[in-house]
Amino acid sequence: MRVTNGPASRDRRKKMIKAASGYRGRRSKLYRYASDAVDHGRVYAYRDRRNKKRTFRRLWQVRINAAARAAGMTYSRFMEGIKAANIDLDRKVLADIAAQDSATFQNLVEKAQSALQAKAAFKF
């Protein structure tokens, strides 16, 4: 008797059609087109999981820069001062503080400025 592997093939195709549910037209109904659409979608999802990290980092930098400039300092000098002061806050947290709590951010700016001055005095 010839073995066709029919149940496994059908299950595999049903799984692909189910993954394509919600797609428009034949992309959600026919295996050939659903397979292409799902594969393409997974490629985009993989790529954009990385792009999302990039995008959020840029957003955090913009927010920190705006708050730092309002406090009379540039982003790069602020970040240099934060590192010199050994303050271990990432950009996500710093951006949230900048947006939500300006008094705390002003305190961080002052600590960054004093750390920069100490760093400059230490060089000479």
C-alpha positions as CSV (number, residue, x, y, z in Angstrom):
1,M,0.0,0.0,0.0
2,R,1.2,3.5,-0.9
3,V,1.7,5.8,2.1
4,T,0.9,9.5,1.3
5,N,1.4,11.2,4.6
6,G,-2.0,12.7,4.0
7,P,-3.1,13.5,7.6
8,A,0.3,15.3,8.4
9,S,0.2,17.3,5.2
10,R,-3.4,18.3,5.8
11,D,-2.6,19.4,9.4
12,R,0.4,21.4,8.1
13,R,-1.8,23.2,5.5
14,K,-4.6,23.8,8.0
15,K,-2.1,25.3,10.4
16,M,-0.9,27.7,7.7
17,I,-4.5,28.7,6.7
18,K,-5.2,29.3,10.4
19,A,-2.1,31.5,10.7
20,A,-3.4,33.5,7.7
21,S,-6.9,34.1,9.1
22,G,-7.7,37.8,8.9
23,Y,-5.8,38.3,5.7
24,R,-7.7,39.7,2.7
25,G,-9.1,37.6,-0.1
26,R,-7.3,34.4,-1.4
27,R,-4.4,35.0,1.1
28,S,-6.7,33.7,3.8
29,K,-8.4,30.9,1.9
30,L,-5.9,29.2,-0.4
31,Y,-2.8,27.4,0.9
32,R,-0.4,28.6,-1.8
33,Y,-1.1,32.3,-1.2
34,A,-1.6,31.9,2.5
35,S,1.9,30.3,2.8
36,D,3.5,33.2,1.0
37,A,1.6,35.8,3.0
38,V,2.4,34.2,6.3
39,D,6.1,33.8,5.4
40,H,6.3,37.4,4.4
41,G,4.6,38.5,7.6
42,R,7.0,36.6,9.7
43,V,9.9,38.2,8.0
44,Y,8.5,41.6,8.7
45,A,7.8,40.7,12.3
46,Y,11.4,39.5,12.8
47,R,12.8,42.7,11.2
48,D,10.5,45.0,13.1
49,R,11.1,43.5,16.5
50,R,14.6,44.9,16.0
51,N,13.5,48.2,14.5
52,K,11.2,48.7,17.5
53,K,14.2,48.8,19.8
54,R,15.9,51.3,17.5
55,T,12.8,53.5,17.3
56,F,12.2,53.6,21.1
57,R,15.9,54.4,21.8
58,R,15.6,57.4,19.4
59,L,12.4,58.5,21.2
60,W,14.0,58.3,24.6
61,Q,17.0,60.3,23.3
62,V,14.8,63.0,22.0
63,R,12.9,63.3,25.3
64,I,16.1,63.3,27.4
65,N,17.6,65.9,25.1
66,A,14.5,68.2,25.3
67,A,14.5,68.0,29.1
68,A,18.3,68.5,29.3
69,R,18.2,71.5,27.1
70,A,15.4,73.0,29.1
71,A,17.8,72.6,32.1
72,G,20.6,74.3,30.2
73,M,22.6,71.2,29.1
74,T,23.0,69.2,25.9
75,Y,22.1,65.5,25.7
76,S,25.7,64.3,25.1
77,R,27.1,66.3,28.0
78,F,24.2,65.2,30.2
79,M,24.9,61.5,29.4
80,E,28.6,62.0,29.9
81,G,27.9,63.5,33.3
82,I,25.5,60.7,34.3
83,K,28.2,58.1,33.5
84,A,30.8,60.1,35.4
85,A,28.5,60.3,38.4
86,N,28.1,56.5,38.3
87,I,24.3,56.8,38.0
88,D,23.1,53.5,36.5
89,L,19.8,54.6,34.9
90,D,19.1,53.6,31.3
91,R,17.6,55.9,28.7
92,K,14.1,54.4,29.1
93,V,14.0,55.4,32.8
94,L,15.7,58.7,32.2
95,A,13.1,59.6,29.5
96,D,10.3,58.6,31.9
97,I,11.7,60.8,34.7
98,A,12.2,63.7,32.2
99,A,8.6,63.5,31.1
100,Q,6.9,62.8,34.5
101,D,9.1,64.4,37.2
102,S,10.9,67.5,36.3
103,A,12.2,68.2,39.8
104,T,14.0,64.8,39.9
105,F,15.4,65.3,36.5
106,Q,16.7,68.7,37.5
107,N,18.4,67.0,40.4
108,L,20.0,64.5,38.0
109,V,21.2,67.4,35.8
110,E,22.9,69.1,38.8
111,K,24.6,65.8,39.7
112,A,25.8,65.4,36.1
113,Q,27.1,68.9,36.0
114,S,29.0,68.5,39.3
115,A,30.5,65.2,38.0
116,L,31.6,66.8,34.8
117,Q,33.3,69.6,36.8
118,A,35.0,67.0,39.0
119,K,36.1,65.1,35.9
120,A,37.5,68.3,34.3
121,A,39.4,69.2,37.5
122,F,40.8,65.7,37.8
123,K,42.3,65.9,34.3
124,F,44.6,68.8,35.1
